[in-house]
Amino acid sequence: MEYVAVNFEITGIDKNLIQTASDLLVDAASAAGFESFETENDNVTGYIRKDIYNPETLDNEIASVPLEGINISYTANEVEDADWNSTWEDAGFEPISINDKLVIYDARHTDATQIARLDGPGVITIGIEAKQAFGTGTHQTTRMVISEFIKNKELIKEGSILDCGCGTGILSIAAAKLGADSITGYDIDEWSVNNSRHNAMLNGEQDKIKILHGDASVLETINDKFDIVAANINRNILLNDMPGFCSKMKQNAILILSGFYETDIPLLIEKAASLNMQETDRMTEDEWACIVLKYKA
C-alpha cells in the first residue's frame, strides 16, 4: 500500500499558540483520513494512504481550524512501500503492559530470556513483528481497545470476534489469547493481511484467526454474526462503515470503536443511535478516545 507524506507549515499566529494550532491541525487532518503524524518544532508531517488522499477534503478540514489569522500550507510527497516504517521497524519497541494482564513485545528484538521475564502468573504475552503495518500497542487507541477486551473477557471467552482494519493482527491475537473461539479480521492493505497472518502463526493462533483482504465491502461475503466487533480506524471510515458492522452483530453484541479524538465522540454516538446502538462505556487517553456500543437488533 502506497502512502503520501504531507508536510504542513503553520504561520500567521503567535508562537505561543503553535502547540494548540498543531493539535487542531492533527485533528483536522485525521478527519480527512490521515493515520499517523510526526511533529518536530513547528512542523507537522502527516501520513495518509495514497488511494484515499484528497486535497479538496484536506483543504475543507483545514479551513475549519478555529484560530483567527492562522495560515496552514502544505506539500505532499509519495512514500514508497519499501521505506514505510522501516526506521521504526529496525529500532523496535519496548514491551507494553496493558492493565498488568497482557504484555505486547517486539518479537524481532526480544530474546527468550527477556520474554521469560515478561511472562508472570496470569499474564498473557503477545509477540508482534510489525512489517509495514500499524498496531503494536504503542498507540493509545490500540491499548484502549485491548483494555476493553479485558473488561469484556466473559463475552470474548468462547465467543466470535470481528476485527475491522486488522493492521498487524494485534487485536485478533489478543482476542484469541483471551479465549475467543473464532476471529475474522480484514484489512484493505495487503501488507497488513500478510503481517496479520504471520503474527497469528508466530503466536500459535492461526487456527482461530481468519484474515481477509479488502475494505468493509468484504463483510458482504461473511455469513457469520459476531459477539464483538472491533474497529480501530479513523472517524470518517467508522461513520461510513458502522451500518456494515451492525449487519454482522448478534443481538446484544458490542461494538468497540477507536482511532478518533474525544471531540469526535458526539458524531459517532449520534450515528450509533440511528443504528439502534447505545453507548455503555468509554475511555480516553491523551485526547484519543474509545467507546463501547451495545447493539439491540
PEJOHU-V492538 format. One record per pair of residues at least 4 apart in sequence whose C-alpha atoms are under 7 Angstrom apart, sorted by the first residue. I is the first residue (numbers start at 1). J is the second residue. Records with the same first field share a line. If there is no record, write none. Layout:
I: J + J
This chain:
1: 81 + 189 + 190 + 191
2: 49 + 50 + 79 + 80 + 81
3: 47 + 48 + 49 + 50 + 78 + 79
4: 47 + 48 + 49 + 50 + 76 + 77 + 78 + 79
5: 45 + 46 + 47 + 48 + 76 + 77 + 78 + 79
6: 45 + 46 + 47 + 74 + 75 + 76 + 77
7: 44 + 45 + 46 + 74 + 75 + 76
8: 43 + 44 + 45 + 72 + 73 + 74 + 75
9: 43 + 72 + 73 + 74
10: 71 + 72 + 73
11: 70 + 71 + 72
12: 69 + 70 + 71
13: 17 + 69 + 70
17: 21
18: 22 + 42
19: 23
20: 24
21: 25
22: 26
23: 27
24: 28 + 65
25: 29 + 62 + 65
26: 30
27: 31
28: 32 + 61 + 62 + 65
29: 33 + 34 + 58 + 61
30: 34 + 35 + 234
31: 235 + 236
32: 57 + 58 + 61
33: 48 + 234
34: 46 + 47 + 48
35: 47 + 48
36: 46 + 47
37: 44 + 45 + 46 + 47
38: 44 + 45 + 46
39: 43 + 44 + 45
40: 44
48: 53
49: 53
54: 58
55: 59
56: 60
57: 61
58: 62
59: 63
60: 64
79: 83 + 84
80: 84
84: 132
85: 89 + 132
86: 90
87: 91
88: 92
89: 130
92: 106 + 109
93: 106
94: 105 + 106
95: 103 + 104 + 105 + 106
96: 103 + 104 + 105 + 137 + 138
97: 102 + 103 + 104
98: 102 + 103 + 143 + 147
99: 147
101: 122 + 123 + 124
102: 123 + 124 + 125
103: 124 + 125 + 126
104: 125 + 126 + 127 + 137
105: 126 + 127 + 128
106: 110 + 127 + 128 + 129
107: 127 + 128 + 129
108: 129
110: 114 + 115
111: 115
112: 116
113: 117
114: 118
115: 119
119: 123 + 125
126: 203
127: 203
128: 136 + 199
129: 199
130: 168
131: 195
132: 191
133: 167 + 168 + 191 + 192
134: 167 + 168
135: 142 + 167 + 168 + 170
136: 170
137: 142 + 143
139: 143
140: 144 + 285 + 288
141: 145 + 232 + 258 + 259 + 288 + 289 + 290
142: 146
143: 147
144: 148 + 283 + 290
145: 149 + 256 + 258 + 290
146: 150 + 171
147: 151
148: 152
149: 153
152: 156
153: 157 + 178
155: 159
156: 175 + 178 + 179 + 180
157: 178 + 179 + 180
158: 179 + 180 + 181
159: 180 + 181 + 182 + 227
160: 180 + 181 + 182 + 183 + 226 + 227 + 228
161: 182 + 183 + 184 + 226 + 227 + 228 + 229
162: 183 + 184 + 185 + 226 + 228 + 229 + 230
163: 171 + 172 + 184 + 185 + 186 + 229 + 230 + 231
164: 185 + 186 + 187 + 230 + 231
165: 186 + 187 + 231 + 232 + 233
166: 185 + 186 + 187
167: 187 + 192 + 196
168: 192 + 195 + 196
169: 173 + 196 + 199
170: 174
171: 175
172: 176 + 183 + 185 + 209
173: 177 + 200 + 205
174: 178
175: 179 + 180
176: 180 + 181 + 205 + 208
181: 208
182: 208 + 209
183: 208 + 209 + 210
184: 209 + 210 + 211
185: 210 + 211 + 212
186: 193 + 211 + 212 + 213 + 214
187: 192 + 193 + 212 + 213 + 214 + 215
188: 213 + 214 + 215
189: 193
190: 194 + 213
191: 195
192: 196
193: 197 + 211 + 212 + 213
194: 198
195: 199
196: 200
197: 201 + 211
198: 202
199: 203
200: 204 + 205 + 206 + 209
201: 205 + 206
205: 209
214: 218
216: 241 + 244
219: 244
224: 248
225: 248 + 249 + 250
226: 248 + 249 + 250 + 253
227: 249 + 250 + 253 + 254
228: 253 + 254 + 255
229: 245 + 254 + 255 + 256
230: 255 + 256 + 257
231: 256 + 257 + 258
232: 257 + 258 + 259
233: 237 + 238 + 258 + 259
234: 238 + 259 + 260
235: 239 + 259 + 260
236: 240
237: 241
238: 242
239: 268 + 271
241: 245
242: 246
243: 247 + 275
244: 248
245: 249
249: 253
251: 295 + 296 + 297
252: 294 + 295 + 296
253: 294 + 295
254: 292 + 293 + 294 + 295
255: 292 + 293 + 294
256: 291 + 292 + 293
257: 290 + 291 + 292
258: 289 + 290 + 291
260: 264 + 288 + 289
261: 287 + 288 + 289
262: 287 + 288 + 289
264: 268
265: 269
266: 270
267: 271
268: 272
269: 273
270: 274
271: 275
272: 276 + 277 + 278
273: 277 + 278
276: 295 + 296 + 297
277: 293 + 294 + 295 + 296
278: 293 + 294 + 295
279: 291 + 292 + 293 + 294
280: 292 + 293 + 294
281: 291 + 292
282: 290 + 291 + 292
283: 289 + 290 + 291
284: 288 + 289 + 290
285: 289
